[in-house]
């Protein structure tokens, strides 16, 4: 009899414990669902804000676009849309010839983004800005700091631009040829690249002329 009572008490206690565990689990699930809904709403809100910014840009209203970008960064600092907004701001800065601001924005994307591909895009654009600012050595260092990954063709082309700016036409041609060989037709502008290659080949001395020049020495 006592064993039966103890067994029933044990079952009762176990059942109560189970109910508490279940209640706690359901409460945790509700909290998780609330958090996920919140994240989804914030993602939707950030997306809507980003679309407003791009719409302002398409309507040639950079002042409004910059204001929306600032709101986006303030309200959704961890959103990937902030990186995209900074890309747009960097483009506007370049168009306004504010190269230091463009450089700072692109460096910020590189340092903050969790997307490795975006970081590489920011890196190659930063190198272009640095080259435009007459800082070819910094541009070269930016390109050489990280593997190019899927953007190897772009890196080769910009590295060729850097070498051309430094007067190394042979090195530039080599980089342009590597960019063309590694291009999938979308990563670089192959027509522009081919024009660069053709120009450098036209400027290059003929092999016979080079040999004669070396013999004269």
Secondary structure, DSSP 8 states (H G I E B T S, - for coil): -HHHHHHHHHHHHHHHHHHHHHHHHHHHHHHHHHHHHHHHHHHHHHHHHHHHHHHHHHTT-HHHHHHHHHHHHHH-TT-HHHHHHHHHHHHHHHHTT-HHHHHHHHHHHHHH-S-HHHHHHHHHHHHHHHHHTT-HHHHHHHHHTS--GGGHHHHHHHHHHHHHHTT-HHHHHHHHHHHHHH--SSSS-HHHHHHHHHHHHHHS--HHHHHHHHHH-
